[in-house]
């Protein structure tokens, strides 16, 4: 009986334990069910409230945690005009999430405002810099923000070097289609700065259109050829209500190819669907979570919904997952 007890205890050490809605294992296996909430502090400053499905007012982060969210993603802008998504705002939100037991993903845009496939504008303070100085500025900014987080007892699980950098970042110096070597140099600088502050934090290179295998091969081949080193390939996926099944299948094929071709882990860093299609959105996310979790060797790290807490057309955004009363829609059930 003693031997049986020992064997049973060893077996249980390898089994999944559940605490609230967060899944972990003793061996360190963790699947991120995430939400990007970069807008949250600004929303709260405007008096916007959040409610349970039953109509009870609740702290938004607590509510997201109850809905199955275990990780928070926060974007960083260099010198935003109004301070939102700047260093201090990000620190405040990261501390808040960490204190609630959630993991944090930091998303460097390397811009004063939005950076995405259509724009990768340099911060105003960096516009006249030579490329060597631009590279140094990227490294210094990365270290500055991460050291500030470290001083506040926040250790990000993941750090993105750029946001949806389909054609590089810090245009035109770091535009991949014009100078892949300079783009790769910026990526190397950002990744090295991250590891300097947080050696165990995983670095992510994030590209949109997770179904577009040709785009991913072109960009990551270019990075590999030019000596860039990173940990995770990040993807965005925003299908329509009519083509999500096809896009999910294409995304899975792309994830498998990225793993095979580059030996990297995969993170679905952004997803979203129109707020007035919650049932379809739930199906889409549930299927994508299952596909991501199916990757061999637990290489699928997680799925993040982009700004699910937005409602009533906040800043014109209509892909949230809360209804016009500030209550979670059916879509959020996918994370439970």
C-alpha positions in Angstrom: 0.0 0.0 0.0 2.9 2.4 0.8 4.4 1.8 -2.7 1.0 2.3 -4.3 0.6 5.6 -2.4 4.0 6.8 -3.6 3.2 5.9 -7.2 -0.2 7.6 -7.0 1.4 10.8 -5.6 4.0 10.9 -8.4 1.2 10.4 -10.9 -0.8 13.3 -9.5 2.2 15.6 -9.7 2.0 15.4 -13.5 -1.8 15.9 -13.6 -3.4 19.3 -14.2 -4.5 21.2 -11.2 -7.2 23.8 -11.3 -7.4 27.0 -9.2 -10.4 29.1 -10.0 -10.5 29.4 -13.8 -6.7 29.2 -14.3 -5.1 26.0 -15.4 -1.5 25.1 -14.4 0.6 22.0 -14.0 3.4 21.3 -11.7 5.6 20.8 -14.7 4.9 24.4 -15.8 2.5 23.7 -18.6 0.2 26.8 -19.0 -2.3 27.7 -21.7 -3.0 31.5 -21.8 -6.7 32.4 -22.1 -6.0 36.0 -22.6 -7.5 39.5 -23.1 -5.8 42.6 -24.4 -7.2 45.4 -22.1 -5.0 48.4 -23.1 -8.1 50.6 -23.2 -9.4 49.6 -19.7 -7.8 52.3 -17.6 -9.0 55.0 -20.0 -12.5 53.5 -20.1 -12.6 53.5 -16.3 -11.5 57.2 -16.2 -14.6 58.0 -18.2 -16.8 56.4 -15.7 -17.5 53.2 -17.7 -18.7 50.3 -15.6 -18.8 46.6 -16.1 -21.4 44.0 -15.0 -21.8 40.3 -14.6 -24.3 38.5 -16.8 -26.8 38.9 -14.0 -26.3 42.7 -13.9 -24.1 43.0 -10.8 -21.4 45.7 -11.1 -17.9 44.3 -10.8 -14.3 45.2 -11.3 -13.5 44.4 -14.9 -10.3 42.4 -14.2 -12.0 40.4 -11.6 -14.9 39.8 -14.0 -12.6 38.7 -16.8 -10.9 36.3 -14.4 -14.2 34.7 -13.5 -14.9 34.3 -17.2 -11.8 32.2 -17.6 -9.2 34.8 -18.5 -5.9 34.1 -16.9 -3.6 36.4 -18.9 -3.6 40.1 -19.8 -2.0 41.8 -22.8 -0.9 45.5 -22.7 0.4 47.7 -25.5 3.2 50.2 -24.9 3.5 53.5 -26.8 6.6 55.5 -26.5 5.3 59.1 -25.9 1.5 59.0 -26.2 -0.1 62.5 -26.2 -2.5 61.8 -23.4 -0.5 59.2 -21.4 -2.8 56.3 -22.1 -0.7 53.2 -23.0 2.4 55.0 -21.9 4.9 53.5 -19.5 3.2 54.5 -16.3 -0.3 53.5 -17.5 1.1 50.1 -18.5 2.9 49.7 -15.2 -0.3 50.4 -13.3 -2.3 47.9 -15.3 0.4 45.2 -15.2 0.7 45.5 -11.4 -3.1 45.3 -11.1 -3.2 42.1 -13.2 -0.2 40.5 -11.5 -1.8 41.1 -8.0 -4.8 39.2 -9.2 -2.6 36.2 -10.2 -2.7 36.8 -14.0 0.2 36.5 -16.4 1.2 39.5 -18.4 2.1 40.0 -22.1 3.8 43.3 -23.0 3.3 44.5 -26.6 5.8 47.1 -27.7 4.5 49.1 -30.6 7.6 51.3 -30.9 5.5 54.2 -31.9 3.6 57.1 -30.1 0.3 55.7 -31.3 -1.0 52.6 -33.1 1.4 50.4 -35.1 -0.1 47.8 -37.4 0.3 46.4 -40.9 -0.7 49.7 -42.5 1.5 52.0 -40.4 4.7 51.6 -38.4 5.4 55.3 -37.6 8.5 56.2 -35.7 8.0 58.0 -32.4 8.4 61.8 -32.9 11.5 61.9 -30.7 13.2 59.3 -32.9 12.4 60.6 -36.4 15.7 62.3 -37.1 17.9 59.5 -35.7 20.5 57.7 -37.8 19.9 53.9 -38.0 22.5 53.1 -35.3 20.9 55.6 -33.0 17.4 54.4 -33.8 18.5 50.9 -33.0 20.0 52.1 -29.7 16.8 54.0 -28.9 14.7 50.9 -29.4 16.9 49.0 -27.0 16.9 51.7 -24.4 13.1 52.1 -24.5 12.6 48.4 -24.2 15.0 48.2 -21.2 13.5 51.3 -19.6 9.9 49.9 -19.6 10.9 46.4 -18.5 13.1 47.7 -15.7 10.3 49.8 -14.5 8.0 46.8 -14.5 10.7 44.8 -12.6 10.9 47.6 -10.0 7.2 47.1 -9.5 7.6 43.3 -9.1 6.1 42.5 -12.5 7.8 39.9 -14.6 6.1 39.5 -18.0 5.7 36.0 -19.2 6.0 37.3 -22.8 7.2 40.4 -24.6 6.3 41.3 -28.2 9.0 43.1 -30.2 6.6 45.1 -32.4 2.9 44.8 -33.2 1.7 43.2 -36.3 5.0 43.8 -38.1 4.0 42.2 -41.4 6.5 44.5 -43.2 8.8 45.4 -40.3 8.7 48.3 -38.0 10.1 51.9 -37.5 9.5 52.7 -41.2 11.2 53.2 -43.4 14.5 52.3 -41.8 13.1 49.0 -40.5 10.8 48.2 -43.3 11.3 44.5 -44.1 10.5 44.8 -47.9 13.2 47.5 -48.3 15.9 46.4 -45.9 15.4 43.0 -44.2 18.8 43.2 -42.6 18.0 46.4 -40.7 14.6 45.0 -39.7 16.3 41.9 -38.3 18.8 44.1 -36.5 16.0 45.9 -34.7 14.4 42.6 -33.8 17.7 41.4 -32.4 18.1 44.5 -30.3 14.6 44.3 -28.9 14.9 40.6 -28.0 18.4 41.1 -26.5 17.1 44.0 -24.4 14.2 41.8 -23.1 16.5 39.0 -22.1 18.9 41.4 -20.4 16.2 42.4 -18.0 14.1 39.2 -17.9 16.2 36.2 -19.0 13.2 33.8 -18.7 10.6 36.0 -20.5 9.7 34.6 -23.9 10.0 37.0 -26.9 7.3 37.1 -29.5 7.4 38.3 -33.2 3.8 39.1 -34.0 2.3 39.1 -37.6 -1.3 39.6 -38.6 -3.4 37.3 -40.9 -2.5 34.1 -39.2 -3.9 32.2 -42.2 -1.4 33.6 -44.7 1.5 31.1 -44.8 3.3 32.9 -47.6 3.5 36.1 -45.6 4.8 34.3 -42.6 7.4 32.3 -44.5 8.7 35.4 -46.3 9.1 37.4 -43.1 10.5 34.7 -40.8 12.8 33.3 -43.5 14.2 36.9 -43.7 14.7 37.1 -40.0 16.4 33.7 -39.8 18.7 34.5 -42.7 19.8 37.7 -41.0 20.5 36.0 -37.7 17.5 37.1 -35.6 16.7 35.0 -32.5 13.3 34.9 -30.8 11.1 32.4 -28.9 7.5 32.6 -30.2 5.6 33.3 -33.4 2.6 35.4 -32.7 -0.5 35.6 -34.9 -3.6 37.7 -35.3 -6.9 36.3 -36.7 -10.0 38.3 -37.4 -12.2 36.2 -39.7 -15.7 37.0 -40.8 -18.8 35.2 -39.5 -18.9 33.3 -42.9 -15.3 32.2 -43.3 -14.0 31.5 -39.8 -14.0 27.7 -40.3 -11.7 28.1 -43.3 -9.5 30.7 -41.7 -9.1 28.5 -38.6 -8.1 25.5 -40.7 -5.6 27.7 -42.6 -4.3 29.1 -39.4 -3.8 25.6 -38.0 -1.9 24.6 -41.1 0.3 27.7 -40.8 0.9 27.1 -37.1 2.1 23.6 -37.9 4.3 24.8 -40.7 5.9 27.5 -38.5 6.7 24.9 -35.8 8.2 22.5 -38.3 10.1 25.2 -40.3 11.5 27.3 -37.4 11.1 25.2 -34.3 9.1 27.9 -32.6 6.2 28.0 -30.2 2.9 29.7 -31.2 0.8 32.4 -29.6 -2.5 33.6 -31.0 -2.0 37.2 -29.8 -5.2 38.8 -31.1 -8.7 37.6 -32.2 -12.0 39.3 -32.5 -15.4 39.2 -34.3 -18.4 41.6 -34.5 -20.0 42.0 -31.1 -23.5 41.3 -32.6 -22.4 37.8 -33.5 -21.7 36.3 -30.1 -22.8 32.7 -30.8 -20.6 32.5 -33.9 -17.8 34.2 -32.1 -18.0 31.6 -29.3 -17.7 28.8 -31.9 -14.8 30.5 -33.6 -12.8 31.0 -30.4 -13.6 27.6 -29.0 -12.4 25.9 -32.2 -9.3 28.1 -32.4 -8.4 27.3 -28.7 -8.8 23.6 -29.4 -6.6 23.8 -32.6 -4.0 25.8 -30.7 -3.9 23.4 -27.8 -3.6 20.5 -30.3 -0.2 21.5 -31.4 2.5 18.8 -30.8 4.6 19.2 -27.7 2.3 21.8 -26.1 3.8 24.4 -28.5 0.5 26.3 -28.7 0.8 28.8 -25.9 -2.6 30.5 -25.8 -5.3 32.7 -27.4 -5.9 36.4 -26.6 -9.1 38.3 -27.4 -8.5 41.9 -28.3 -10.3 44.4 -26.0 -13.3 42.1 -25.2 -14.5 44.6 -22.5 -15.3 47.3 -25.1 -19.0 48.1 -25.5 -21.4 50.7 -26.8 -19.0 51.4 -29.7 -16.1 52.6 -27.5 -13.9 54.6 -29.8 -15.7 53.1 -32.8 -14.6 49.6 -32.0 -17.3 47.0 -32.7 -15.5 43.7 -32.2 -15.7 43.5 -28.4 -17.4 40.8 -26.4 -19.6 42.8 -24.0 -23.1 43.9 -24.9 -24.4 47.5 -24.8 -25.2 47.1 -21.1 -21.6 46.3 -20.2 -22.3 42.6 -19.7 -20.2 39.7 -21.2 -21.7 38.1 -24.3 -21.9 34.4 -25.1 -18.6 34.8 -26.9 -16.7 34.9 -23.6 -18.0 31.4 -22.7 -15.3 30.1 -25.1 -12.7 30.8 -22.4 -14.4 28.7 -19.8 
